Amino acid sequence: MSIQACLDELDEISKEIKANNIKNKNLRIRAKELQDNIQTYLTNKEQPGLKYKGKAILLESKEKHMRKKKTEKEADTLAYLESIGVHNPKDAYNKILGLQKGEAYHDKKLMIKDISSSK
């Protein structure tokens, strides 16, 4: 297979992936709307759930946590390290972050950019 054929096929695949991503985004939005409608129905009727075509649809409540911003995480961690008596909490925090990262390695990546004809 020639390099030109490879590039053409790669371009077509990229376009198809982009189209699928847009379609899937719209489907996820619609699914969320439908789920919200079902939740509203169950809440209004004060029902814990219902049965439909051999499926049980239940409305359950679960605890979720809000995500903290990076600066909030750092501030809270530094405050905790200070409270437990760590002498240099900033260094300890940086060491912890370093330990969480995997080993570094070199990787090659193909970059494809459009060249503008007007300069």
C-alpha positions in Angstrom: 0.0 0.0 0.0 1.4 3.4 -1.0 2.0 6.2 1.5 -0.6 8.3 -0.4 -3.2 5.6 0.0 -2.4 5.4 3.7 -2.8 9.1 4.2 -6.0 9.2 2.2 -7.5 6.4 4.3 -6.3 8.0 7.5 -8.0 11.2 6.5 -11.3 9.4 5.7 -11.1 7.5 9.0 -10.5 10.8 10.9 -13.6 12.4 9.2 -15.7 9.3 10.1 -14.6 9.4 13.8 -15.4 13.1 14.0 -18.9 12.5 12.5 -19.5 9.6 14.9 -18.4 11.8 17.9 -20.9 14.4 16.9 -23.7 11.9 16.5 -22.8 10.2 19.8 -22.8 13.5 21.6 -26.3 14.2 20.3 -27.5 10.7 21.3 -26.0 11.2 24.8 -27.8 14.5 25.2 -31.1 12.9 24.1 -30.6 9.9 26.4 -30.1 12.3 29.3 -33.3 14.2 28.5 -35.2 11.0 28.4 -33.7 9.8 31.7 -34.6 13.2 33.3 -38.2 12.8 32.0 -38.5 9.3 33.5 -37.0 10.5 36.8 -39.5 13.4 36.9 -42.4 11.0 36.2 -41.3 8.7 39.0 -40.8 11.6 41.4 -44.2 13.1 40.6 -46.0 9.8 41.0 -44.0 9.1 44.2 -43.0 5.7 42.9 -39.7 4.0 43.6 -39.7 2.4 40.1 -41.7 0.6 37.5 -41.6 -2.5 35.3 -41.6 -2.3 31.5 -41.0 -5.0 28.9 -39.2 -7.3 31.4 -37.0 -4.5 32.8 -37.1 -3.0 36.2 -36.6 0.8 36.2 -35.6 2.0 39.6 -35.0 5.5 41.0 -32.1 5.3 43.4 -30.3 8.0 45.3 -26.6 7.9 45.8 -24.0 10.2 47.3 -21.7 12.0 44.9 -18.8 14.4 45.6 -18.0 17.6 43.8 -14.6 17.8 42.2 -12.1 20.1 43.8 -9.9 22.5 41.7 -6.2 21.8 41.7 -5.4 24.7 43.9 -8.0 23.6 46.4 -6.6 20.1 46.5 -3.1 21.5 47.0 -4.2 23.8 49.8 -6.2 21.1 51.6 -3.3 18.6 51.4 -0.8 21.1 52.6 -3.0 22.0 55.5 -3.5 18.4 56.4 0.3 17.7 56.2 0.9 20.7 58.5 -1.7 19.5 61.0 -0.1 16.0 61.3 3.3 17.6 62.0 5.2 17.4 58.7 8.1 19.8 58.9 8.1 20.9 55.2 4.6 20.2 53.8 5.3 21.7 50.4 8.3 19.4 49.8 6.2 16.4 51.1 3.3 17.3 48.8 5.6 17.6 45.7 7.2 14.2 46.6 3.7 12.6 46.9 2.8 14.0 43.4 6.1 12.7 42.0 5.4 9.2 43.5 1.9 9.1 41.8 3.4 9.5 38.3 4.5 6.5 36.4 8.0 6.1 34.9 8.9 8.5 32.1 9.5 7.1 28.6 9.9 8.5 25.1 7.2 8.0 22.6 6.7 9.0 19.0 3.5 10.6 17.7 2.6 11.4 14.2 1.5 15.0 13.9 -0.7 16.0 10.9 -1.4 19.7 10.3 -3.2 21.5 7.6 -0.9 23.8 5.6 -2.6 27.1 4.8 -2.2 28.2 1.2 -2.2 31.9 2.1 0.9 33.2 4.0 
